[in-house]
Amino acid sequence: MIEWYVSVLRRYVDFSGRAGRSEYWWFALANAIVLIALTILGRVGESMGLGGILMVPYFLYLLAVLLPSLGVSVRRLHDTGRSGWWFLLAFVPVIGGLVLLVFFILDSTPGDNQYGPHPAGKPAMAGAPA
């Protein structure tokens, strides 16, 4: 899990190429875990009378992973054979997010596509000679 997370952070402004389902979903899981932990920290701080000062790390983290999250999302769309511009669906209330979720869940296009080689290096057809 950590390897996927770090690899996405290293390619933080890379919007070209492809990202497989594993790369995308492991990064999403790691983000969710960190954000839940930071939210709990912020709530504990509020209950202790510290106000919202412990929510600062939460917002700094969101800012830090904004570009890597966008980059891996665009590369995941590329992996399904779609342009990164499809990510603009995120701004369509409810329906846009659901459509993107389906796109992110879909399997990769087999073999190479217009955005580059398959992220796992698989041949175009299962069982095809390498």
Residue pairs with C-beta under 8 A, 6 or more apart in sequence:
1 26
1 29
1 30
2 30
4 22
4 23
4 26
4 27
4 30
5 26
5 27
5 30
7 23
8 19
8 23
8 27
8 68
8 71
8 72
9 65
9 68
11 68
11 71
11 72
11 75
12 67
12 68
12 71
13 67
13 71
14 71
14 75
15 70
15 71
15 74
15 75
15 84
16 75
16 78
16 115
16 116
17 75
17 78
17 115
17 116
17 119
18 75
18 76
18 78
18 79
18 108
18 113
18 115
18 116
18 117
18 118
18 119
19 72
19 75
19 76
19 78
19 79
19 119
20 76
20 79
20 108
20 118
20 119
20 120
21 76
21 79
21 104
21 105
21 107
21 108
23 72
23 75
23 76
23 119
24 72
24 73
24 75
24 76
24 104
25 104
27 68
27 69
27 72
31 65
31 69
34 61
35 58
35 61
35 62
38 55
38 57
38 58
38 61
39 58
41 54
41 57
41 58
42 52
42 54
42 55
42 57
42 58
44 54
45 51
45 52
45 53
45 54
45 55
46 52
46 54
46 55
70 87
73 84
73 87
73 100
73 104
74 84
74 87
75 84
75 115
76 103
76 104
77 83
77 84
77 86
77 87
77 103
77 104
78 84
78 113
78 115
78 116
79 108
79 109
79 113
79 115
79 119
80 103
80 106
80 107
80 108
80 109
81 109
81 113
81 114
81 115
82 103
86 100
86 103
87 100
89 95
89 96
89 97
89 99
89 100
90 96
90 97
90 100
92 99
108 118
108 119
108 120
109 118
110 118
110 122
110 124
110 125
110 126
111 118
111 122
111 123
111 124
111 125
112 118
112 124
123 129
123 130
